[in-house]
Amino acid sequence: MQDEKDAEMEKGTASFAEEAAARNRLAYRHCNACGEPHDYPRPLCPFCMSEDTDWREAAGEGTIYSYSITEKEGGPQVLAFVYLAEGFSILTNIVDCAAEEVAIGAPVEVSIQSDADGRPLPCFRIKQGA
């Protein structure tokens, strides 16, 4: 039974998240039992263990909570925890800016990129005009 639920969740994960990404939107799971949002989609709420969860679309805006700059082939890469307006954080890449522009508390917005296999990858960029 759990394997069927996991397979259904995986199928739902791909379709909803990819449809949202195609519109440059970020999808996340929300628990209807306790009201908590959470990243990393799973069949059970990590806060109350309820199975009553659904997909939501995030506003796609947040602030940088913490970050690290690593040197990679092709230049520096910024990995950050972004705290979203919906009340949870996501580990992501900061893109489309110089590493020196990144700062804790900086406002950011979602920018869906593609990974090496062409799958959508939620990243964030510094919000313009902020």
Summary of the structure (lengths in Angstrom):
residues: 130
radius of gyration: 15.7
end to end distance: 48.8
largest distance: 50.2
contacts: 354
relative contact order: 0.17
helix: 18%
strand: 42%
